[in-house]
Structure formats: structure tokens, C-alpha cells
Amino acid sequence: MSEKPIILKLMPDRADEGLRVAYHPKKVGDYEIELQLKPEAMKAAAKANPDFETPTEPIILARYKASTRTLTTYPISTTFGAYFLEPKYLHLETIILEDVDSPGAINDDDYLYFEELPAGIIREPLAGFGLAYDMRFIAEAAERQSGVTTLRISDDKGVSRKGDVLAMSYSMFDKFRRDINRTHKRSIDLANRAKREYLDANLNIMLDPDFELPIGDGTRRPVADILAETLIGKSRSPEAEAKAAARTVKKSVRTLAEKEPGELLELRREIELVSLEELIEIFDKKLGQTGLQERHWQEFFNANAFILQLAFNLPALAFGDQVAVGGTKFDGSGGKLADYAIRLGLFGNLALIEIKTPKTALLVKRPYRGGVYAPSEELSGAVTQVLDQRHQLQNDINSKKIASKAYDVFTYAVPCIVIAGQSPAADEEKKSLELYRNNLRDVIVITFDELLAKLTALHEFLAKKPEPMKPEPLRRKPVESSDDDLF
């Protein structure tokens, strides 16, 4: 770095926080932008977060290379709090912006603002660079591409990937930005229109001279009338009709439960059957695909937590995926992550699940001796990992509950689940796997195809309608005879 950095002028609303932005000119037009902390900034950081540690290395916000006109940014949080100086994203470490002009000559007390950067990208160094908050979905989408740590934006066409770098053009980034904004605006407009229609309809009904307040809050109409109006009152596409009907039924569940409980149970049963059938098809199709990474399966189970409920055979509620077990909070800010954690039953007792892939080898290829196969390194490693996660979770549970304000979570007895691989075909391999996993004291090992088999069995059970009970024939009570009947 330069021995004499240039201290840049700050935004007026943050000038008294003890943060400084230093501009380090380098040779041939290159430069670095550094965030420096004055004593009052370190004091404010320690007040906001008692665990704050003063950085021992320079905090580099960005580097500029004049020969390629490239600005490499390292997005961090510059707001005092639990995440002060932490990376803004979980996996995305750098955002590279190409074809950026140098700001030219910089003097003391100048204000540096990258005005030429496109909308949706933070232009203020003191704000830590990165993407604007509304555009965070682009960064999250990039992170869902397994292994991506760098987002590169340039004048090149389209979207591509090379190694850990996801590249997209400025025009594509702008298209994503505009589409996100349009989607957000349309959603707000639709929500506001629905609110107006709801209030107008109910006020008109209540202002009718013949209106009588029904039992309840007075805002419900008979579900049969609402369904008829929704389905045949306006000309809509089949998809729109289905969505409207679903919304109407959802709003009228309480009325159905009170007046037509049998119909509601039958409707619920039909919906569960259709949903379960589609889930089985999707699950079966995914098992046949190659190249699906662990993160893909974690997201799949997160969206279909019902599958995990089958694995536990207990009433379970999704608590969160990628839950931190060794850091500060349950949201993953620091420490080791469990692939999946859920709350069990009424006691808020956590369970940990380690999710691998269907292609994970469960046993070694060569038998140990006498037809006995040892567990693979991937399986034994997953078992050890989930046990270590449980150990760290139980050690840190109190601090996590306080930091996350989740006080109804406990770790009295934490079940551990490993979902990995598929059942072996050979009898000797089956025997070896059964001997290994059934003698694990605290870890349940279940394969992907076993989960699919559970789903299929449940579907077959639900598809069979219970036969109506046949009324027992009336039996006449035998008439007692008397002496008169003998003559």
C-alpha cells in the first residue's frame, strides 16, 4: 500500500461514526480502497457487538487495475451491529465490475462515488459495495450455483460460468434488475387491489338494509356462493380459475369445518393424494438424474419437509435449513452448519440431519473379509460430522437462543439423521450396511430410495378408501316360553 493514503470525504450522515475511507494510489493508475477504523468506531462496534474483535489486517473494500479497467470489490457490512465488517453474502466473496473508468486525480477531502456503475449496484465505498438490497436475489441466485464465489459483470454477452466465477453482461444484469422491480410492483398492485375489493364487497353487503350480522365477524359469505361466483362469474383461464378457487377454499376453511366437516376431510384427502403423487414422481425422477449436488437436495427437502417427517416418524416442524451449530445464530452467521435442523413434538427439541446425495457410496468396493464390507469414508465421515454438529449445538445452545431470540428450542436429546446413497443390490452388502447402521447408537442412516419407498407406501395406503361399515343385523331377543304355550 502507499505510505501516504488519501483520506476521502465521507457522506454527511456518516461523517461522525469514526469510519474513514483511504485511497491508496498505486503504480500505472492502479489503486486500493481501504476502510479504516478510528477509536470511536471500534468503541461503537464493541458496544453493538460484545464479541467484536479489532481487525489485525487492512480492510480492503476494492482494488482497481487500470490496464484492464477492472474494479474488484469485496462486499462487507459497514453498519454497526452483529455483522459489522462481516461479508455481505454467505458464499459470494467478490463482485468484479469490468470496463470501469478510473476516477482520475484524487486529492485530500475529495468524495469518491462510482456514478457510472449501473443501477442496482452500490456505488458508495463507505456502504461496503455489493448489490442494492432489492437486488439481493441476484446474489442469492448466484450462490445457489454450487461453488460460485465470484460474480463478474462485463460487456460480454449472456451468462456463463467458468470454475468459481459466474459471469453476466451489464445488459443481462439490468434485465434482471428491471424484471425484479416489475415483479415487485405488480405484486404490490395486486395485493392493494385485492384489499380494496375485499373491503368494498364487505362494506356493500353490510350497508344493505336487509343485512343481518352472522355469527362471527360478519365478513364471511357462504362458501358455496363464493365458489360459484369465482368459478363461473368471470371469464378466466383454467389456471386463474384454479388459483381463485384455491384461494376461496383457503379463506373458507373454518366455515367448511363447522358446516361440512365430512366434505372438508374428503377435500383434504384428495389434495394430499394429488400432492403426494406429484412429489413421488418428482423424487423418482431426481433419483435418476446425475450431477445433482448436495445443495440441490438440501433445497428439495427444505421445500418438502413432509419427507423428513417420514424419516423421523414423529410430528415435526421445519425450523430452518443450513442452521449454524457452532456460531452465534441459527441463521448461519458463523460456525459450522447443519444441513437441516427441525423441532420435534411439543418440547422444541432439535434434530440434526446431514444430507448427502443418492450417488454417495455407502460401503467400500472391496470386502474386508468373509463377505463383510466396511462403511465408506463418505458415510462414516457424515456420521462423525453430524455427531460433531450435535456436540457443538449442545455446547452453544444457550448463546444461540439468546442471539436468535428462539427461546422455545431445546437440546435434551438430539436425534441425528444421515440421508445418503441408495440401498445396495448384493445381499452381502445389504447385510453389511444393516449391521453397521443398526448398531449406531445415536445416528439413524437412511437411504434416498428408502424415503421414496415410504412415500409410495403411504400413497397406496391413502388411496384405499375405507370400506363403509355394514350394519349388523338386528337379532331378536328370544321369547321366554310359559306353561300355557305347551297346550
Phi, psi and omega in degrees: 000160177292146179287335181238081179292155177265122180275118185277155176288141183260167173296142183303326185280356179231015185288339185255018184268355180086014177259141177229145175251118182255132179256117182255100177290140178241189181286156177047040173087357177285157176201165174233148176245123185241141172264124180246146182249124172275167182306321180293330177291317179294326177293317179294322179294318179292328178291320180286330182217103182301339181272005182296136177241134181296128181299142177261347179244155176302142181264098183271121178273324184198156173229139180240133178245112187293325184297330179248001181053047185245129176251114178259119182250151179237085189299127176224162177276127179249015178264130181298127181167196183296335185250018180301127181070006176276153176301144182289336186236159185288314182242332183285112185264323185226148171236117184257129180243118183264164179059044178256128180285147176290144180291356180083205182292132179244131179242166176303141177071017173277157180251120183264121181215120184277077187295332185282348179295146185293159176300143182100349178246132181293128185258352184262117181303320183295340177278000174086011181057199184092195181262148175302155187303319181294341182261010181300337180295330177293316178296319180295322178294322178296321181290335177287348171279107189306130175090354181282126178237352183226134173249121181248126180242126185212187178275358177296155185277149170070203181231137179210170179220138175220109182065235181266012183251123172259121184248141174213155181281160175299322181293322178292319177300318180293325177296314177302316182299313181294321179295321178297315180296318179296317179298317179297315181295318179296321179296318179294317179299318180296317180296317180295321179294320178296321178296317180296316180296321180298311183292317180299315183297315182288323177294319179298319180294316184288333179278354176294133181302331182271002184289135174239132182293118179282176176293130182117213184265359176083005183252004180259142174250160179306134185296328180296318179295319181294317179297317180297317180295321182292319186279326185236358184285326182229153179278114181225167175287158178304322180295317180294321178298317181296317179296318180296319179296320179296319178297321182294316179296321180300319180290337188252018183300318182297320179295318178297318182296326182281319188259326183227066183297325179295316179297321180295318178296320179293319178297316179298319180297317180295319179295317179297320180296314181295315180297318181293321179297316178295321180297319178298316179298316180295314181299314181297320179295319180294325179298333179274352181273153177249154175088003178282121185277171181302319182299325179297315181290327176297317179292324180295313179291327178297322180282341182230063184298344178303326179297319181290330176298324177295323181296324181274333185058036179219154175296126186222146176239138178295129178258330178153147176262161184054049182277131180290134178245353180231004183256214186264318186238167176285347186275004176097010182276083177106149173082181180285151184246136170272141181298326182202137175226140180225158174266134183254134170059211184264355186263358180066028182276124185285149170235146181247137180233128175256119186253121175257221178230163177296341181272358180295129178288133181265331182230157174290160186285325183257138180294149178291305172185151175057036178074018179256129181250133178278155176296149181289166177295324180295318182289311180295326177294320178295321179296314179296321181296314182291328175292322177293322177298319178296318179300314181291321180298315181294329179287327188251009190298321183295315179294325178294317181298320180291314183294325183263356182056037177246084189274351183262029180244135184225162179229049179299308179215106188266111174291146178239131182235137172241120177253114187202146169062191176228158185299134178292157184271321184287144182299319181294323178290320176301315180299316182296318180295317180296318179297319183291307189284331180281351176255007171281127188286318190240006184233131174260127176252123180226141183266163182296319182290334175293322175297318178298320179297323177297318178297316181297316179296321179294320179297316179298322180293315182289332183288339180276112179288135179296136180288137180297141181288129179279131179294138179290139180296143180290133179250125179284140177288127182301138181276129179287134181278157178233170180298330182293334184287347184278348187240000000 
